[in-house]
Structure formats: C-alpha cells, structure tokens
Amino acid sequence: MDFKKKILITGGAGFIGSHLVRLFVKKHPDYQIVNLDKLTYAGNLENLKDVEQAPNYKFVRADITDKAFIDELFQIEKFDAVIHLAAESHVDRSITSPMDFIMTNIVGTVNLLNAARHTWESFDGKLFFHVSTDEVYGSLGETGLFTEETPYDPRSPYSASKASSDHLVRAYFHTYGMPVMISNCSNNYGPYQFPEKLLPLMINNIKNNKPLPIYGDGKYTRDWLWVEDHAAAIELIFHEGQIGETYNIGGNNEWQNIDLVHKLCEIMDRLLGRSEGTSKQLITFVKDRPGHDLRYAIDASKLQNELNWSPTLQTEEGLEKTAKWYLDNEDWLERVTSGAYQDYYKEMYG
C-alpha cells in the first residue's frame, strides 16, 4: 500500500505517545505510523492494543541513544516526518539518576536530528516536531504565565535536559535550515499514565488504603491538561503550524496539589462507596523534593488565536473520567506495575 506520508513517532508506547499514535493511526489511514519505543518501565504496548493490527501501524523497539540503529532505520524507512516524544520524564528519577536523562533527552535527540538531516536530501515537505515541557521555563511566582517568549530557566536535571534538547532543535533550524516545530505542554493526565505520576499514584493508593504522599505543604501549583486534548493539539500543529515556531499547550486549569488531591479524594469516595472524607485521612505530608518549582502555568493564547485550538475538558470532569478508567482497568495497572509485560515484549521484539 502506498502511503501519503511515513511518520516516525518516538516514545509512542508511553503515556502521551500512545494517545498520539492512536489518534494518527485512526484519523489518518493514508499515513504510515511507525512507533519507536525502547519499552522502559513507562512504555507499554498494551496501551495500543486497539490499533496494533491496523494496516498503517508498525512498531519498532529501539533506543534512540543507539546511533547506528537510528541511522540505519532512517536510511531504510525514509521518513517524511518525526514527532519526537521519547524522553525520560520523571523529575524525581532525574535527581537520583541524571545521566539517564542526559543520554536519552539530549544525546538521543541529537541522534534523531542527525539521522533526519543526513537522510533528507531535500527538506521540502519534511518536519521534525519536538515535544517538550513547560518545566524548561523554570518557576513562576503567584502571578504570571509562561509564554513562548519566556526565557528558559530550568531547575531540575530533567528540565535542564529538555531545555538542552529544545535549544538543539532550534539550532538545527537556524544552522541547517531543518524544518522544525516545538511544543511545550503543561502537566498531562488521563488514562494509561504510569503510576509513579501524581494522579494515578493517588488513585491506586486510595483504592488500596495506602498513604497519599504530598510534598511539602502541598501548595505547589500546576496547570493540568487532558492528555487527549494534548494529542489533538499536536496533530493540529503538525498540519497547520508554522515552521520554526514554538507553541505552548496548556489546559488553562491551575490547581494546587493539595486541592487537586482533595477533589480526587471526594470523587474516589463516591466511586468506591465510601463515606465522604474517608480518603482525605490518607493524606501524608512528606519531605519536599529538592529544588521544587512553586508554580507552572501556560499561556496557550498563541495556539488558540492562530490555530483555533482550545481544551475540551476541565479538570473536575477529567478527574472523574481518569478515576473511573483506573478503577475499570485494574488488570492493566497490575500488569504494568509487575513488569511482567516488559519481559514478554522484550522477548517478542528482541
């Protein structure tokens, strides 16, 4: 079958990546979607069971730090575009193991950029789309929003590695003329998120009557974005965005961590048939994370004004949908936390 485009999506078995792969596979049957993922603890092909047999979908297990493999893959597949999501993304892990983040988020990104640059004889019709985070901007005070013009001020090894990769992508645009776009998003939530992250961790702990650990005083503020809204924004920018531009993607939906967990506790008590206030008693304040940023908040007006995008779901409705999904998919949660699926897929894909 001849496809209109062949698109490489890196990190496509991860939380955000799997939603994006699903969207592209289903919405664009005339595109071939190649999902490249290392299948670390946070990557799970069970997230894509509903599209794995699609004629326009293909999976490749690989590590983007493996330069020789990446170079050969680009030579064989002749991709028209790359949407790059593969990254180490957990701030706490970056504090204990920063080198993993340097290798994947910086070296891996350069490997992809070089492979694209060397195989694209002409940049005509090509695109390297780099998906990043609002954490590159640093920390806000009680007021103000991050815009695309906000100076970078990363505070953790994770955000510093993502800031570096953003700079490199822009450098390839200015130095080599490579057609690139960058998006920086706020905190995502929704189905298929690995339970080291705040919301699935809290949902799982509430269900099992375990403590709900909250850093510091719980007043750290984040802007929350429904993951399917994020995927839709990437798909829109991919098709209608301007080459060389950056787009901030946010939910316009700020919550302090403690307020978010209180709301989740109310929802979970209702869904589990518990007395109101039961789950709140599990909240435990723990020693703060080193260098913890006070507040992130995205100004997504550029994306809204230029491409007519806006989030479809606000957090209270999204929290309900997320909680119900995790309660309805306990088998998925058990498998991804056991690690058994990783052994299975490593055996299958080598």
PyMOL commands that set and color helices and strands:
alter all, ss='L'
color gray80, all
select helices_A, chain A and resi 15-27+45-48+67-77+91-96+98-119+134-137+157-176+198-207+227-240+257-272+279-282+301-307+315-328+330-338+340-349
alter helices_A, ss='H'
color red, helices_A
select strands_A, chain A and resi 5-10+31-37+57-61+81-84+127-133+180-185+187-189+212-215+221-226+246-249+254-256+283-286
alter strands_A, ss='S'
color yellow, strands_A
deselect
rebuild
show_as cartoon
